[in-house]
């Protein structure tokens, strides 16, 4: 597959966000337009772009914008809004998958939950072809396995008979369930480029490995070995932080389902994603020049070491878009019209379509101006909206934490911060954040209603806020 390499320099232009030079190659999303610099009164045109950053073309596109393409002399907070987009593959058929479904059948799954889990697994079997391989694992205190097999008509009947007999009982042995599912995938791994494990659970681990950190390391090791882990939490009793973390380090997707009737739809969606996989082992590396200090990656995990920041990304399916926002502090010199480098980025990944490693490169710079009103008026609307959403996501996360502890007052205070955020940028953003306002208002009602104090309502609202936090942080198809 071809790739797009983008070298992006912020230009001093009326209404101009960035000056982009791109090399040939397909893209999953339209790149920013190439616009000639326009001379602004009292300003010189932006300097021309420097040499292209070298990269190996592949199936992912890397684009970025600055919230403040103009900065004034001194120290300024600037947000980097970054998109990673997967290429489309028009007309492609779903790739064969090596799939393992791991179902919690502990006592808390009794009634509708286990019934809907069985129905979803049966529906999944019907969607698979003879070229697909499936294993089914169910666990309580112990683990029962239907070995991985190609889904031929005869094997479909055997799989359905096995699934129909799943009954709730026992504790919650997530670790042994995961390990058994991974072992079944390993037996057929050499025949597939897509190996995916789907975990379904409604509870806390009580048997086997119960430490969230140890379970996360297990999923991380699976991903390093070539297995993608998707986690689906059902109901209100499961540990949402653990389940989301398993998907995060496992490179897969996370879903919170308060209603177990939705399990079948999530199984179908994850199958579609697995069959359209285009990139895995994706990481974004930021290198910050002298004068730029790292603040945080809003709502996503990251590790920093001096001037280098590494951000793990999920595996990508066709057309998938993941967004992230990074806050940095830029120390600009006193010389107006001077370009200031803000960040160089490198996206590294394994291209599933090409069967080889690939990368994409991007460089962002701002222009110094002595005119503070110019710097404020020329903010990038898309980047400001993305940064506002990402900041609201952090408030949702804190609100959920307070609500989890029964502190509705402090949870409400965090939601009020979002109201102020949206009010502050509304004149600039127009109606871009109307839906965000509506969502925040809905959560505000949930935290202040008398019924919100009930443990079950509090748990459900906490999980819903955390999911919204992920989405506002820019998680795309990796959060259902």
N, C-alpha and C positions, 0 to 999 in steps of 0.2 A: 504494500500500500504506500501511497505518497503521503507527505506531511507538509504542514505549513510551519515555517519558521518566521517568527515575528520579532522585529526590533522596533520598539516603540519609544518615541521621545515626545514629551509634552511640548506643545508649541504655543507661542504667544499669538493667538489668533482669536478673532471675534467669534464667539460660540464654538471655538475649537477645543476639543478635549485632548486629542493626541495625534501626532503625526506617525503614520505607520508605514513601514516598508516590509513587504512580505515576499517570500520566495514561492515559486510554483508548488502546487500540491493541493489535494482536496481538503476541505474543512467541514466540520460538523455544524458550525455556526458562522454566519457572515462576519468577516473581520471588520474592524473599524475602517471607515473610508479614508482614502488618502486625500488630504486637503492641503492646498498651498498656504503657507503662512500669510496672514493679513497684517499689515502694519497698523498698530494701534498708536494713537496720538501719544507722543512722549516715550514710545517704546520702539526698540529695534526688533525686526523679525527674529523668530527663534533660530538658533543655529541648525545647520543641516544634520541629519542623522549620521552617526558614526558607522563603522564597519559592522556587517551582519555578524550575529553570534552563530557559531557553527552548531549544527544539530543533525541528528539522524532521523529522517522523515519516518512517520508512523501514523497510527490511527487516532491519535489524540491531538487536539488543538489547545494551545495555551494563549489566552488573551488577558489583558489587564488594563486598569485605569487608576488614576489618582483622584482622590476626593478634592485635592487642591493642586491643580496643574500650575498655579502661580503661588509662590510663597514670599513672604516679606523677610527682610534680614532679621536674623535672630533665630529663636527656636520655635518650631511649629509642629503640632500634631497633624499627621497626614495618614489617611487610611488608604491602603492598597486594596482594590476590589479585583479579584482574580477569578476567571472562569476556566474550567477545564472541560472540554467538550469532546465527546466521542463521535467518530465519523458515522454517517448513515451508510447502510448497506442495502440499497433498494433491490427488492426482488429476491433477496437471499432467503433460503429456507433455514429453519431452525437447525442448529448443529446438534448432533447426537449428544446426549448427556449421560454421565455416570453419576447417579443421584442416590443419596441415602437420606431417608426420612426418619428422624428420631423423635418418637412421641412419648411424652410424659403420661403414664397411666396411673400415677399415684392416687391415693384415696380422694384427694381434693378435686380430681377430674371426674368424679361421679356425676351421673345424670346427663344433662345436655352437653357438657363440655366433651366428654369422651365420645358421645354419640356423634357430635359434629366433627370431631377429629377423625373418626372412622369414615364418615361420609366424605370428608375432604380427601382423605387418602385414597378412597375408592375412585373418586372423580379424577384424581391425579393419574391413577393407573390407566384410566380410559383415555387420557390425553397422550400417553406415551406410545412410542412406536417400537417395532421389533429391533431397531438399531439402538435404542436406549437401554441403559442398564439401571436397575433399581434394586435397592435393598431397603427393608423396613425393620426398624428397631423400636421396640417399646420397652419402657423401663418403669419400675416402681422401686422397690428395694433391690430387686434383681433385674436382669436384662434378658430379653428374649429376642432372637434375631431370625428374620427370614433372609437367607444369604443372597447376595447380589446376583441377579440373573437378567438376561436379556428379556425384554418384555414382549415375548411372542404370544400368540393367542392362548396357547396352553398354559404358559406361565402367568398370563393375566388372570386366569381362573384360579390358579394356585395362590397368587398374591392376594386376590380378593377374599378367598376363603380364610387366609391367615389374618388379614386386617379385620374381617367381620367378627373374629373371635377375641379381639382385644377387649379386656375388661379392666376396670379400675381396681387397684389394690396396691398397698405398700407405701413406702416412703418416696423420696425424690432423689434418685441417684443419677444426677446429670452427668457426672464425669465418666461413669462406666457406659452410659448411653452414648455419649460423644465418642468415646474410644472405640466402642463396638461399631458405630457407624463409619468411623474413619478406617477401621480395619477392612470393612467390606469394600469401601472405595479403593483402597490400595490394591486389592486383588484384581481389579479391572483397569487400573490407572493407565497402563501402557497402551490401551486401545482408544483413549479419549483425550481430548484437549480441554474438556470441561468436566471438572470433578467438584460436586457441590453437596454440602450437607445442610439439611434444614432441620433445625431444632424447634420443637413445640413444647412449651412448658407453661404451667399456671402457678408454680410455687417456688419456694426457696429450696436450695439443695440441703438435704438432711442426711444423706447417705453418701459414702465415698468421699471424694474431695468436696469440701464445703467452703473453702476459702475462695472468695471472689478473685483475688489476685492469682491464685494457683489455677483456677479455671480459665482465667484470661490468658495465662501463659500457655495453657493447653491449646486453646483456639489459635493463638499466635503461632505456635509450632505447627499446627495443622496447615495454616496458610503458607508458612514457609516451605512446607512439603508439597504444596500445590493444590490444597483443598480450600475452597471458599466456604465460609460458615455464615448462614443466615439464621437469625433467631426470631421467634415469634412468641410474644408473651400474651397469654389469654387471661382475662379476668382482672382482679385487683390485688391478688395476693403475691404475685411474683416480684422478684427483685429486678426492677426495670433498669437500674444502673448496671447490674451484672449482665443482663441480657443484651443491652445496647453495647456494652463493652465487648462482649463475645463477637458480635457482628462487626464492630469497629476494627478490632485486631484481626478478625477472620476475613476481612475484605468483602464481607457480604452486606446484606440488608437487615434492617430491624423493623419490626412491626409491633404495635400495641393494639390488641383487639379486646375491647371490653365485652363485645358480643361475639360469642364463639361461632355464630352462624357465618361469620365472614372468613373463616379459616380457608374454605375451598377457594375463594377468590384470591387470597394471598398465595396459596400453593400454585395456582395457575399463573399469577403474575411472576412469581420467582422462577418458575419453569421457563417462561418467556425470556426473562432476563438471562438466565443461565445459557439458554440456547443461542443468545445473541452476543455472547462475550467477545470483546475485541481487545481488552487490555487488562493486565493484572500486575501485581507487584509495583503499584504506582506510588511514587513519592515526589514531592515538590521541595526543592531546595532553594532557599533564599540566601543570597550573599549581600550583606549590607556594607556600603563603602564607609570610609572615615567620615564622621560628622552625622551619621544616621544611627540612631539607637533603637533596638528592638523593644517594642512594648508588649504585644500579645497577639496571638491568633484567636479571634473571637469565636468561641464555641466549638473549637476543634483542638485535638491534642497536637502538641508540637514539642520538639526538643531544640534547645538553643545552646550553642557552644561558641562563645565569642561573637564573631560577626556572621556566623552561619546558623540558619534556622532550617530544620527538616520537618516537613508536615506529611504524615502518611495519608494516603487517599484510598478509597475503596476500589475494588475491581470495577471495570467499566463495561457496560453493554452498549450496543449501537444506540446512538442518539442521546445517550445519557449526558447530563450536564451537572457538574458539581461546582458550587461557588464557595469562595472563602474570602474573609476580610482580615487584613493584618494592620494593626496600628503601629506606627513608627514615629519617632521624634526626629525631625530634620533640622540640623543646624545650618542655616543659610548664610552665606557671606554678605557683606554689605554692598557688594557691587551689583547694581541693577542690570537686567538683561543677561545675566550669566546663568547658564544651565547648571543644575545641580543634580547629580546622579542620586537616585533614591534607593533602587534595588535592582539586582540582577537575579533572574530566576532560571532554574533548570528543572524540567519535568522529566523524570526517568521512569521507564516502565518496560514491561515485556509485552510486545505486540503479538497477540494471539493469532491475528489474521496472517501476519507475515512470518510468524514463527521465529522471531529474533528480537533483540533488544532495540529500543528506540528512545528518543528524547526530543524535547522541544525547548527553545530558549527564548527569553524575553527580558528586556531591560527598560526600566521606567526612570524618567527624569522630570524635574520641575524647572520652572524659570523664575528667577528672582525678580521681584518688582518692589519699588518703594511705595507703591500705591496700595494701601490696605483695602480700600474699597474695590479696587480692581480684583485683588486676590479673592475677596469674598464673593463678588458678583460672577466671577468666572469659575466657580466651583463646578465640578462635573456632576450633573444631576443623577446619572445612573450609579455612580460611585457613592454619592451621598446617600441615596436611597438604600443601597446595599449595606453601607456602614450603619445607618440608622436601624435597619432590621437586625443586623448582627448585634448591635448594642442592646436592642430590646430582647434579643434571645438570652443575653446574659442576665437581664432582669427577670425573665421568665424562669431561668434556672434557679436563681436565688429565691424567687417567690415560691417555687415548688419545694425547695428545701425547707423554708419556713413553714409552709403548709403541712409538709410531712411531719413536722414536729408539733403540729397543732397551733402554731402561732399565726392565726389568720390576720391579725393586725399588721404584722411586719410583711406578710405576703402581699397585703393590699398596698402597702407603701411602695413595694417594688413595682407593682402595676401602675401606680400613680406616676412613677418615674417614666414609664413608657408613654403615658399621656403627654407629659412635658416634652419628651423626645419628639413625638409626632407633631405636637403643636409648634415646636421650634422650627422644623423644616417644612411645614405645610405650605407656606407661601412660595417656597422654592420648588418643592416636589410636586405641587399640584395635587391631583387625586391619586398619585401612585401608592400612597400608604393608606387609602380608605379601608381596604380589607383588613389591614393590620390593626387599624383603629377599632374596627368592629370586633375582631377576635379578642383584643385586649379588653374591650368593654364586656364581652361575654365572660371572660375569666374574672373580671372585677365583680360581676354579679355572683359568680360561683363562690368566691372567697368571702363575700359579705352576707350571703344568704344564711339564715339560721341552720338550714339543713347541711351546710358545708362543714359544720363541726362534727357531724357523724363520721365515725372511722371509715366506713365504706366509701362515702362520698368524698372524704378528704383524700383517700388513696387514689380513687379514680381521677379526681381533679389534678392531683400531683402528677400522675402519669401523662395526662393530656397536656399539661403545661410543659413537661419535659420533651414530649414529641414536638410541640410547637417551637420549643427552643432549638431543637435540631433543624427544623425546617427554616426558621428565621436565620439560622447561622449559614444557610446555603446548601445544606444536605439535599440532594435531589432524589433520584430513584433509590438511594441507599436507605431512605426512611419511608415506610409506607404509612 
